[in-house]
Amino acid sequence: MSRRSMYRRVLIMLLLVSIVFLFYYAKINIEKRLPDGISDYMDNYVKDGSDNDGSENLNVAAKISNGMVVYPCGFPIGVYLETNGVMVIGTGTIAGMDGLTYEPSMSKIQAGDYIVAINDIDVSSKNQLIFLINKYGDDDIILTVRRNKELIDIKISPIKVSDNEYKLGIWVRDDSQGIGTMTYITSDNEFGALGHGISDVDTGELLNAAGGTLYGASIWGIKKGESGSPGGLYGVISYEDKNILGEIKQNTSIGIYGTIDAAEVKEKFSLEPMEVGTKEEIAVGKAYVRTCVSGKVEDYEIYIESVDLDCDSNKGMVIKITDRELLKLTNGIVQGMSGSPIIQNGKLIGAVTHVFVKDSTKGYGIFIETMLED
């Protein structure tokens, strides 16, 4: 082989190596510029021809990046949540018919426990619990209690407080009702709302829900927020079958979820589809919150002060109300506005979740993709 031929072969090999290196370098740079999770999703799609890679988060991120569309709402909703059992909110002393003081549940029952059965009879309401306690009278009873996802049987002796009336020395609460704001509806007639879970007002524990019903609601009054005292929306809920909007299936730490009669509300509130934005698209600056505090759903200007891309809870954004009309009506964010959609650059990016107690003009927002992951 001549020296010229050998040089030519060496040059060709170097050229091929350079081309391979350039392609590899380009691939690495493209993946770095994509939102987290998208490159992995794309690789799996090429390998197996589907988007089922076992990760809901990656799937949601991919769908959003490909232009996922939902219907942002902002209208008020009435929530009726059925708890799975009867929630204990505290224990205490009781005066017996004999004039003595007793604490039959002390050190046995804890706040946050759910009583799900008495003597193997399922319990679903406070009234049923009271009926069964009086039914067994002086006999010891076995309470089946759910505590931290574990079922525990507890033996308790009821105390007679009057003729045919017995007590256990516990305070309980069953179903929960309230008003919030609808965040979005999907094309599959599913909804997400509130941006946070429904918790017990006394214990702060997330209510363990067996399901619930979504009703239409209307706002009739507003308590303005003040420093140290959050304001709130006053509304009315008509618990009639004709006022039912849908079914609540989940109560989670980042919102309530279920199915809804979408056709009715889309027409009533003139809902229009909107593309969903990823958290990487959110920018510090002007945005809008869609809510109903004036009797109709309107968009009000806000300012996004900061964005925490690593946040996986419902406090990913800090927002400030800047719209003069909304400030005049509410002084900022008030209870009942939770779930109000946040819109920026024509995309749904999140929802209002909390108000700062010392400054009602400011609060937190959740990323919409965090809500969609659930």
C-alpha positions as CSV (number, residue, x, y, z in Angstrom):
1,M,0.0,0.0,0.0
2,S,1.4,3.4,-1.0
3,R,1.9,6.1,1.7
4,R,-0.7,8.3,-0.1
5,S,-3.3,5.6,0.2
6,M,-2.6,5.0,3.9
7,Y,-2.9,8.8,4.6
8,R,-6.2,8.8,2.7
9,R,-7.6,6.0,4.8
10,V,-6.5,7.6,8.1
11,L,-8.2,10.9,7.0
12,I,-11.4,9.1,6.2
13,M,-11.4,7.3,9.6
14,L,-10.8,10.6,11.4
15,L,-13.7,12.2,9.4
16,L,-16.1,9.4,10.4
17,V,-15.1,9.7,14.1
18,S,-15.6,13.4,14.0
19,I,-19.1,13.0,12.5
20,V,-20.1,10.4,15.1
21,F,-18.8,12.8,17.9
22,L,-20.8,15.7,16.4
23,F,-24.0,13.7,16.4
24,Y,-23.4,12.6,20.0
25,Y,-22.7,16.1,21.1
26,A,-25.8,17.4,19.4
27,K,-28.0,14.7,21.1
28,I,-26.6,15.6,24.6
29,N,-27.3,19.3,24.0
30,I,-30.8,18.7,22.7
31,E,-31.7,16.6,25.8
32,K,-30.3,19.2,28.1
33,R,-32.6,21.8,26.6
34,L,-35.7,19.6,26.9
35,P,-37.9,19.8,30.1
36,D,-37.1,17.2,32.7
37,G,-38.5,13.8,31.8
38,I,-39.2,14.5,28.1
39,S,-36.0,13.0,26.7
40,D,-36.5,9.7,28.7
41,Y,-40.1,9.6,27.4
42,M,-39.1,10.1,23.8
43,D,-36.4,7.4,24.0
44,N,-38.9,4.8,25.4
45,Y,-41.4,5.7,22.8
46,V,-38.9,5.0,20.0
47,K,-37.9,1.7,21.7
48,D,-41.3,0.1,22.3
49,G,-43.7,2.1,20.2
50,S,-45.8,3.3,23.2
51,D,-45.8,5.9,25.9
52,N,-46.4,3.3,28.7
53,D,-43.0,3.5,30.5
54,G,-44.4,3.0,34.0
55,S,-44.1,6.7,35.1
56,E,-47.2,8.8,35.3
57,N,-45.1,12.0,35.8
58,L,-43.2,11.5,32.6
59,N,-46.4,10.7,30.7
60,V,-48.0,13.9,32.0
61,A,-45.0,16.0,31.2
62,A,-44.9,14.6,27.7
63,K,-48.6,15.2,27.1
64,I,-48.3,18.8,28.3
65,S,-45.2,19.4,26.1
66,N,-47.2,18.1,23.1
67,G,-50.0,20.7,23.6
68,M,-52.4,19.1,26.1
69,V,-55.7,21.0,26.3
70,V,-58.2,21.3,29.1
71,Y,-61.1,23.7,30.0
72,P,-60.0,26.2,32.7
73,C,-63.0,27.1,34.9
74,G,-63.0,29.5,37.9
75,F,-66.7,29.0,38.9
76,P,-67.8,28.2,42.5
77,I,-68.7,24.7,43.5
78,G,-70.4,23.2,46.5
79,V,-68.5,20.2,48.0
80,Y,-70.2,17.4,50.0
81,L,-67.5,14.9,51.1
82,E,-68.6,11.6,52.6
83,T,-66.0,10.4,55.1
84,N,-65.0,6.7,55.3
85,G,-66.2,6.1,58.8
86,V,-66.7,8.7,61.6
87,M,-63.7,10.9,62.5
88,V,-62.7,11.4,66.1
89,I,-61.7,15.0,66.8
90,G,-61.1,14.7,70.6
91,T,-61.8,12.9,73.9
92,G,-62.8,14.2,77.3
93,T,-64.6,13.6,80.6
94,I,-68.3,12.9,81.0
95,A,-70.6,13.0,84.0
96,G,-72.3,9.7,84.7
97,M,-75.8,9.2,85.9
98,D,-74.3,8.2,89.3
99,G,-72.8,11.6,89.7
100,L,-69.2,10.5,89.1
101,T,-66.8,11.7,86.4
102,Y,-65.5,9.2,83.8
103,E,-63.0,9.2,80.9
104,P,-63.8,5.9,79.1
105,S,-61.9,6.7,75.9
106,M,-58.8,8.4,77.4
107,S,-55.6,6.8,76.1
108,K,-57.6,4.5,73.9
109,I,-59.0,6.7,71.2
110,Q,-57.0,9.5,69.5
111,A,-57.9,12.6,67.5
112,G,-57.7,11.7,63.9
113,D,-58.9,8.1,64.4
114,Y,-61.8,6.9,62.2
115,I,-64.5,4.7,63.8
116,V,-65.5,2.3,61.0
117,A,-67.5,-0.3,63.0
118,I,-69.1,-1.2,66.4
119,N,-69.2,-4.9,67.2
120,D,-68.5,-5.7,63.5
121,I,-71.4,-3.5,62.3
122,D,-70.1,-0.9,59.8
123,V,-70.5,2.7,60.9
124,S,-70.9,5.5,58.3
125,S,-72.4,8.4,60.2
126,K,-72.5,10.1,63.6
127,N,-76.2,9.3,64.1
128,Q,-75.6,5.6,63.4
129,L,-72.7,5.7,65.9
130,I,-74.9,7.2,68.6
131,F,-77.8,4.7,67.9
132,L,-75.5,1.7,68.3
133,I,-73.9,2.9,71.5
134,N,-77.3,3.4,73.1
135,K,-78.5,0.0,71.6
136,Y,-75.8,-2.0,73.5
137,G,-76.3,0.0,76.7
138,D,-74.2,-1.2,79.6
139,D,-72.5,-3.9,77.6
140,D,-68.9,-3.5,76.6
141,I,-68.4,-2.7,72.9
142,I,-65.7,-3.3,70.4
143,L,-64.8,-0.2,68.3
144,T,-63.0,-1.0,65.1
145,V,-60.8,2.1,64.5
146,R,-58.7,3.0,61.4
147,R,-55.4,4.7,62.6
148,N,-52.7,5.5,60.1
149,K,-54.2,3.0,57.5
150,E,-54.2,0.2,60.2
151,L,-57.4,-1.3,61.7
152,I,-57.4,-1.7,65.4
153,D,-60.1,-3.2,67.7
154,I,-60.6,-1.3,71.0
155,K,-62.7,-2.5,73.9
156,I,-64.6,0.4,75.7
157,S,-67.3,0.5,78.4
158,P,-70.0,3.1,77.7
159,I,-71.1,5.3,80.5
160,K,-74.8,5.8,81.3
161,V,-75.5,9.6,81.5
162,S,-79.3,9.4,81.6
163,D,-82.2,7.0,81.1
164,N,-81.5,5.1,77.8
165,E,-78.5,7.3,77.0
166,Y,-74.9,6.2,77.0
167,K,-71.7,8.0,76.0
168,L,-68.0,7.2,75.2
169,G,-66.5,10.6,76.0
170,I,-65.5,11.3,72.4
171,W,-66.3,14.1,70.0
172,V,-66.8,13.0,66.4
173,R,-67.6,14.5,63.0
174,D,-68.8,12.8,59.8
175,D,-69.5,14.3,56.4
176,S,-67.9,17.6,55.4
177,Q,-69.4,20.4,53.3
178,G,-67.9,23.6,51.9
179,I,-67.4,26.0,48.9
180,G,-64.4,26.1,46.6
181,T,-63.5,26.8,43.0
182,M,-63.3,24.5,40.0
183,T,-59.9,24.5,38.4
184,Y,-60.2,22.5,35.1
185,I,-62.3,20.0,33.2
186,T,-60.7,17.5,30.8
187,S,-62.1,16.3,27.4
188,D,-63.0,13.1,29.2
189,N,-65.4,14.9,31.6
190,E,-63.0,14.6,34.6
191,F,-62.3,17.5,36.9
192,G,-59.6,18.8,39.3
193,A,-60.4,21.5,41.9
194,L,-59.2,23.4,44.9
195,G,-55.4,22.7,44.5
196,H,-55.3,21.3,48.1
197,G,-57.2,18.6,50.0
198,I,-60.1,18.9,52.3
199,S,-59.0,18.6,55.9
200,D,-60.7,18.6,59.3
201,V,-61.0,22.1,60.7
202,D,-60.0,20.9,64.2
203,T,-57.3,18.3,63.7
204,G,-55.9,19.5,60.4
205,E,-55.9,15.9,59.1
206,L,-56.8,15.2,55.5
207,L,-60.3,13.7,55.5
208,N,-60.4,10.0,54.5
209,A,-63.1,10.2,51.9
210,A,-65.4,7.4,50.7
211,G,-66.6,9.6,47.9
212,G,-68.8,12.7,47.6
213,T,-71.0,14.9,45.5
214,L,-70.3,18.1,43.6
215,Y,-73.0,20.7,43.5
216,G,-73.5,24.1,41.9
217,A,-73.0,27.1,44.2
218,S,-73.5,30.8,44.1
219,I,-71.6,33.5,46.0
220,W,-73.7,36.1,47.9
221,G,-71.2,37.8,50.1
222,I,-67.5,38.5,50.7
223,K,-65.5,39.0,53.9
224,K,-62.4,40.9,52.9
225,G,-59.0,39.6,54.0
226,E,-57.1,41.6,56.7
227,S,-53.6,41.2,58.2
228,G,-53.9,38.2,60.6
229,S,-57.4,37.3,59.5
230,P,-58.1,35.6,56.2
231,G,-61.2,36.6,54.4
232,G,-63.7,34.3,52.8
233,L,-66.5,33.9,50.2
234,Y,-70.0,33.4,51.5
235,G,-72.1,31.2,49.3
236,V,-75.2,29.1,49.1
237,I,-75.4,25.4,48.1
238,S,-78.7,23.8,47.2
239,Y,-78.4,20.1,48.0
240,E,-81.0,19.0,45.5
241,D,-80.6,16.3,42.9
242,K,-81.2,18.8,40.1
243,N,-78.2,20.9,41.4
244,I,-75.7,18.0,41.2
245,L,-72.8,18.6,38.9
246,G,-70.8,15.5,39.4
247,E,-69.2,12.9,41.6
248,I,-66.1,13.3,43.8
249,K,-63.9,10.2,43.7
250,Q,-60.7,11.4,45.4
251,N,-59.6,13.8,48.2
252,T,-55.9,14.3,48.0
253,S,-53.3,16.7,49.4
254,I,-53.3,18.6,46.1
255,G,-57.0,18.7,45.2
256,I,-60.2,16.9,44.8
257,Y,-60.9,14.8,41.6
258,G,-63.9,13.1,40.0
259,T,-66.3,13.2,37.1
260,I,-68.6,16.0,36.0
261,D,-71.6,16.7,33.7
262,A,-69.3,18.8,31.5
263,A,-71.8,19.7,28.8
264,E,-74.0,21.6,31.2
265,V,-71.2,23.7,32.8
266,K,-69.4,24.3,29.6
267,E,-72.6,25.9,28.2
268,K,-73.5,27.8,31.4
269,F,-70.0,29.4,31.8
270,S,-69.1,29.5,28.1
271,L,-65.9,27.5,28.8
272,E,-63.3,27.4,26.1
273,P,-60.4,24.9,25.7
274,M,-56.9,26.2,26.6
275,E,-53.5,24.7,26.2
276,V,-51.7,23.6,29.4
277,G,-48.3,25.1,30.2
278,T,-45.4,23.3,31.9
279,K,-43.7,24.7,35.0
280,E,-40.6,25.4,32.9
281,E,-42.7,27.8,30.8
282,I,-43.8,29.9,33.8
283,A,-42.1,33.3,34.1
284,V,-41.8,35.8,36.8
285,G,-44.2,38.6,35.8
286,K,-47.8,39.4,34.8
287,A,-50.4,36.6,34.8
288,Y,-54.1,36.3,35.5
289,V,-56.3,34.5,38.0
290,R,-59.8,33.4,36.8
291,T,-62.4,33.5,39.6
292,C,-65.9,34.4,40.6
293,V,-66.2,37.1,43.2
294,S,-68.4,39.6,41.4
295,G,-71.2,37.4,40.5
296,K,-69.6,36.2,37.2
297,V,-66.4,34.5,36.2
298,E,-63.7,37.0,35.3
299,D,-59.9,37.2,34.8
300,Y,-58.0,39.5,37.2
301,E,-54.4,40.6,36.8
302,I,-51.7,39.2,39.2
303,Y,-47.9,39.1,39.4
304,I,-45.9,35.9,39.8
305,E,-43.1,36.8,42.2
306,S,-41.2,33.5,42.3
307,V,-41.3,30.0,40.9
308,D,-39.8,26.9,42.6
309,L,-39.3,24.3,39.9
310,D,-38.3,21.7,42.5
311,C,-41.6,22.0,44.4
312,D,-43.9,18.9,44.2
313,S,-46.5,20.2,46.6
314,N,-49.1,23.0,46.2
315,K,-46.7,25.9,46.9
316,G,-44.8,26.0,43.7
317,M,-45.5,29.7,43.0
318,V,-45.7,32.9,45.0
319,I,-48.3,35.2,43.5
320,K,-49.5,38.8,44.3
321,I,-52.9,40.2,43.4
322,T,-52.4,43.5,41.5
323,D,-55.8,44.0,39.9
324,R,-57.5,47.1,41.5
325,E,-61.0,45.7,41.1
326,L,-60.2,42.4,42.8
327,L,-58.4,44.2,45.6
328,K,-61.4,46.4,46.0
329,L,-63.7,43.4,46.3
330,T,-61.6,41.1,48.4
331,N,-58.3,42.8,49.5
332,G,-56.6,39.9,47.7
333,I,-56.9,36.2,48.2
334,V,-59.7,34.9,50.4
335,Q,-60.9,31.4,51.4
336,G,-63.1,29.9,48.7
337,M,-60.8,31.1,45.9
338,S,-58.7,28.0,46.3
339,G,-58.6,26.3,42.9
340,S,-59.0,29.5,40.8
341,P,-57.0,28.9,37.6
342,I,-53.8,30.9,37.0
343,I,-53.2,31.8,33.3
344,Q,-50.1,33.2,31.7
345,N,-49.4,33.8,28.0
346,G,-52.6,32.1,27.0
347,K,-51.9,28.9,28.8
348,L,-53.3,27.3,32.0
349,I,-50.2,27.0,34.3
350,G,-51.6,26.5,37.8
351,A,-54.2,27.3,40.5
352,V,-54.4,29.4,43.7
353,T,-54.0,27.4,46.9
354,H,-53.2,29.5,49.9
355,V,-53.2,33.0,51.2
356,F,-50.5,34.7,53.3
357,V,-52.2,35.4,56.7
358,K,-50.2,38.6,57.3
359,D,-50.6,39.9,53.7
360,S,-53.8,38.9,51.9
361,T,-52.6,40.3,48.6
362,K,-50.1,37.4,48.4
363,G,-50.4,33.6,48.4
364,Y,-49.2,30.4,46.9
365,G,-50.1,28.6,43.7
366,I,-49.8,25.0,42.5
367,F,-48.4,24.0,39.1
368,I,-51.2,22.6,36.9
369,E,-49.0,19.7,35.8
370,T,-48.7,18.7,39.5
371,M,-52.5,18.6,39.7
372,L,-52.7,16.6,36.5
373,E,-50.2,14.0,37.7
374,D,-52.7,13.0,40.4
